């Protein structure tokens, strides 16, 4: 007859912490900068953008 050996290993369940849902300060700052640039671009386009409204302009390039 063979002796039976039983080994019990008890492990504590590992804790899993899931981070998320928080907004990083860099994301907030980047969003504000993007919003300001978008508003300025829209205002520039509404006020004429690239067109000069028919006004003549000259560029003097003397050397």
C-alpha positions in Angstrom: 0.0 0.0 0.0 1.3 3.4 -1.0 0.8 6.4 1.3 -1.1 9.2 -0.3 0.2 12.7 0.1 -2.1 15.6 -0.3 -0.6 19.0 -0.6 -2.9 22.0 -0.1 -1.8 25.3 -1.4 -4.0 28.2 -0.4 -3.7 31.4 -2.5 -5.2 34.7 -1.6 -7.3 36.0 -4.6 -5.3 38.6 -6.3 -6.9 42.0 -6.3 -7.4 43.6 -9.7 -7.8 47.4 -9.6 -9.2 48.8 -12.8 -8.5 52.4 -13.2 -10.4 54.5 -15.6 -13.1 57.0 -15.9 -10.8 59.8 -14.7 -9.9 62.6 -17.0 -6.3 63.5 -17.1 -5.3 67.2 -16.8 -3.4 66.9 -20.1 -6.6 65.9 -21.8 -8.4 68.8 -20.5 -5.7 71.3 -21.5 -5.5 69.7 -25.0 -9.2 69.9 -25.4 -9.3 73.6 -24.5 -6.5 74.4 -26.9 -8.2 72.5 -29.7 -11.5 74.3 -29.0 -9.8 77.7 -29.1 -8.1 76.9 -32.3 -11.3 75.6 -33.8 -13.2 78.8 -32.8 -10.5 81.0 -34.2 -10.5 79.1 -37.5 -14.3 79.3 -37.8 -14.2 83.1 -37.1 -11.4 83.5 -39.7 -13.4 81.6 -42.3 -16.6 83.5 -41.6 -14.8 86.8 -41.9 -13.5 86.1 -45.4 -10.8 83.5 -44.9 -8.3 83.6 -47.7 -10.4 85.9 -50.0 -9.5 89.6 -50.0 -13.1 90.7 -51.0 -11.8 92.2 -54.2 -9.3 94.6 -52.5 -6.0 94.9 -54.3 -2.9 94.4 -52.4 0.8 94.5 -53.4 3.9 92.9 -52.1 7.1 94.8 -52.4 10.1 92.6 -52.7 13.1 94.9 -53.4 16.5 93.7 -52.8 
